[in-house]
Amino acid sequence: MSPRTLQLDDTIHAYLIAHGVREPDAARALREHTQAHHPRAQMQISPEQGQLLDFLVRALGVRRAIEVGTFTGYSALRIAGAMPPDGKLLCCDVSDEYTALGRAAWADAGLADRIELVLAPAAETLATQIAAGGAGAWDMVFIDADKSAYATYVDQSHTLLKVGGVVAIDNVLWSGRVADPDVHDADTDALRELNALLAVDARWDLVMLPIGDGCTLLRKR
């Protein structure tokens, strides 16, 4: 077994948040509101994941990004907030109710003009972008939606991204269930199959990070 050097207990996690996350006030307010009041708050990414997205956007100079799965808008706020003023984030979701919180937060943060929300099945929205000449036109994609469709979203992202563009995929460790051969359900099996495929997919450079619920980063070759 490969050696490990860090056990991330609550004390170390709190230290990580205090010293490794620069969270804008609007993002913190939205995250805390979701955690306190939303019945499905566990769907929200962690603050350190938000910081990773912010870092990637700035490091890569992202101006055009797509988010597949928006929930209450925290990750979109972190992505759009790291973009230059002329940046564009296309958000794909199906819930008007959940994204309403995000729309209000984006407006309060002065970011509404950078974000376009399309309420429709994400695969349809991505297909529309491809048909409209969007192949190779995007810098980054963040995937955090229905797990059974992840493989489709990854394939569509490959078409939409420029060479060197990056995909970030949330929930790839799925609370450890992907590593348990006795666990079988639609989402777990889909994630397990995707992880196995991506490990040998020559179209991408790849790293899987033990952050949040697991995050895989892909770079289009």
GIZI-V695829 format. One record per residue. N is the residue number from 1. RES is the residue in three letters. SS is DSSP state (H for helix, E for strand, - for the rest). NEAR is the number of other ideal C-beta (glycine too) atoms within 10 Angstrom. D_FIRST is the distance of its C-alpha to the first C-alpha in Angstrom with 2 decimals. Layout:
BEGIN
n = {N:N}
res = {RES:RES}
ss = {SS:SS}
near = {NEAR:NEAR}
d_first = {D_FIRST:D_FIRST}
END
This chain:
BEGIN
n = {1:2:3:4:5:6:7:8:9:10:11:12:13:14:15:16:17:18:19:20:21:22:23:24:25:26:27:28:29:30:31:32:33:34:35:36:37:38:39:40:41:42:43:44:45:46:47:48:49:50:51:52:53:54:55:56:57:58:59:60:61:62:63:64:65:66:67:68:69:70:71:72:73:74:75:76:77:78:79:80:81:82:83:84:85:86:87:88:89:90:91:92:93:94:95:96:97:98:99:100:101:102:103:104:105:106:107:108:109:110:111:112:113:114:115:116:117:118:119:120:121:122:123:124:125:126:127:128:129:130:131:132:133:134:135:136:137:138:139:140:141:142:143:144:145:146:147:148:149:150:151:152:153:154:155:156:157:158:159:160:161:162:163:164:165:166:167:168:169:170:171:172:173:174:175:176:177:178:179:180:181:182:183:184:185:186:187:188:189:190:191:192:193:194:195:196:197:198:199:200:201:202:203:204:205:206:207:208:209:210:211:212:213:214:215:216:217:218:219:220:221}
res = {MET:SER:PRO:ARG:THR:LEU:GLN:LEU:ASP:ASP:THR:ILE:HIS:ALA:TYR:LEU:ILE:ALA:HIS:GLY:VAL:ARG:GLU:PRO:ASP:ALA:ALA:ARG:ALA:LEU:ARG:GLU:HIS:THR:GLN:ALA:HIS:HIS:PRO:ARG:ALA:GLN:MET:GLN:ILE:SER:PRO:GLU:GLN:GLY:GLN:LEU:LEU:ASP:PHE:LEU:VAL:ARG:ALA:LEU:GLY:VAL:ARG:ARG:ALA:ILE:GLU:VAL:GLY:THR:PHE:THR:GLY:TYR:SER:ALA:LEU:ARG:ILE:ALA:GLY:ALA:MET:PRO:PRO:ASP:GLY:LYS:LEU:LEU:CYS:CYS:ASP:VAL:SER:ASP:GLU:TYR:THR:ALA:LEU:GLY:ARG:ALA:ALA:TRP:ALA:ASP:ALA:GLY:LEU:ALA:ASP:ARG:ILE:GLU:LEU:VAL:LEU:ALA:PRO:ALA:ALA:GLU:THR:LEU:ALA:THR:GLN:ILE:ALA:ALA:GLY:GLY:ALA:GLY:ALA:TRP:ASP:MET:VAL:PHE:ILE:ASP:ALA:ASP:LYS:SER:ALA:TYR:ALA:THR:TYR:VAL:ASP:GLN:SER:HIS:THR:LEU:LEU:LYS:VAL:GLY:GLY:VAL:VAL:ALA:ILE:ASP:ASN:VAL:LEU:TRP:SER:GLY:ARG:VAL:ALA:ASP:PRO:ASP:VAL:HIS:ASP:ALA:ASP:THR:ASP:ALA:LEU:ARG:GLU:LEU:ASN:ALA:LEU:LEU:ALA:VAL:ASP:ALA:ARG:TRP:ASP:LEU:VAL:MET:LEU:PRO:ILE:GLY:ASP:GLY:CYS:THR:LEU:LEU:ARG:LYS:ARG}
ss = {-:-:-:-:-:-:-:-:-:H:H:H:H:H:H:H:H:H:H:H:-:-:-:-:H:H:H:H:H:H:H:H:H:H:H:H:H:-:-:-:H:H:H:-:-:-:H:H:H:H:H:H:H:H:H:H:H:H:H:H:-:-:-:E:E:E:E:E:-:-:-:-:-:H:H:H:H:H:H:H:H:H:-:-:-:-:-:E:E:E:E:E:E:-:-:H:H:H:H:H:H:H:H:H:H:H:H:H:-:-:-:H:H:H:E:E:E:E:E:-:-:H:H:H:H:H:H:H:H:H:H:H:H:H:-:-:-:E:E:E:E:E:E:-:-:-:H:H:H:H:H:H:H:H:H:H:H:H:H:H:E:E:E:E:E:E:E:E:E:E:-:-:-:H:H:H:H:H:H:-:-:-:-:-:-:H:H:H:H:H:H:H:H:H:H:H:H:H:-:-:-:-:-:E:E:E:E:E:E:-:-:-:-:-:E:E:E:E:E:E:-}
near = {3:3:4:7:4:7:6:11:8:7:8:11:12:10:11:16:14:8:7:11:17:10:17:16:9:19:23:14:15:25:24:13:15:22:13:8:10:15:6:11:15:10:17:21:24:19:21:16:23:26:20:21:26:22:13:19:25:12:10:16:11:22:16:19:29:29:27:28:25:29:24:29:30:30:27:30:28:26:27:24:21:22:23:11:8:9:21:17:28:21:28:25:24:16:13:10:7:18:20:12:19:24:18:14:23:25:13:14:20:12:22:16:13:21:25:12:19:18:13:11:15:24:17:11:19:25:15:12:20:14:9:9:8:19:15:13:14:22:22:25:26:29:27:24:23:18:22:14:17:25:15:15:24:22:13:24:24:18:15:23:25:14:8:11:22:23:24:23:25:26:22:22:20:21:13:10:16:22:12:12:7:5:14:10:11:10:15:17:15:18:23:19:13:21:20:11:11:20:10:7:15:6:13:18:13:15:9:16:14:12:17:19:17:19:25:24:16:24:16:19:11}
d_first = {0.00:3.81:6.40:9.03:12.64:14.80:15.71:18.61:21.18:24.83:26.00:23.61:24.30:28.01:27.70:26.00:28.90:31.47:30.38:28.65:30.88:34.48:35.76:39.35:41.65:42.28:38.60:38.04:41.13:40.07:36.55:37.98:40.74:38.38:36.18:39.32:41.34:39.49:38.46:35.49:34.35:30.67:31.09:31.65:29.02:28.07:29.91:26.93:26.61:30.32:29.96:27.41:29.96:32.73:30.92:30.21:33.86:35.19:32.91:33.59:37.25:37.06:40.54:40.01:37.21:36.69:35.14:34.41:34.66:36.55:36.88:38.89:38.52:36.22:33.92:37.06:38.68:35.81:35.78:39.58:40.01:38.02:40.13:43.38:46.59:46.96:43.48:43.10:40.54:40.97:39.67:39.27:39.56:41.61:42.49:45.61:45.20:41.73:42.40:45.73:44.00:42.38:45.67:47.37:44.67:44.70:48.47:48.40:45.99:48.25:45.68:47.30:48.75:45.33:43.97:45.10:44.08:44.52:44.54:43.70:40.78:38.44:38.23:42.03:42.14:39.68:41.64:44.79:43.41:42.53:45.99:47.64:46.30:43.20:40.93:39.37:41.04:38.28:35.87:33.26:32.37:30.65:29.72:29.62:31.72:31.72:28.27:29.73:31.44:28.61:28.44:32.20:32.07:29.49:31.74:34.79:33.18:32.53:36.25:37.36:35.31:36.52:34.40:32.01:32.26:29.32:28.17:26.31:25.05:24.63:22.86:20.12:17.69:20.71:19.85:16.61:18.75:17.53:14.15:16.22:17.68:20.55:21.88:24.50:27.12:28.57:26.78:23.27:23.72:25.21:22.42:19.73:21.90:22.55:18.95:18.41:21.67:21.17:17.91:20.23:23.56:25.22:27.74:25.47:23.32:20.51:18.25:16.78:17.17:16.24:19.95:22.27:21.17:19.09:20.97:20.66:22.90:24.48:26.90:29.50:29.75}
END
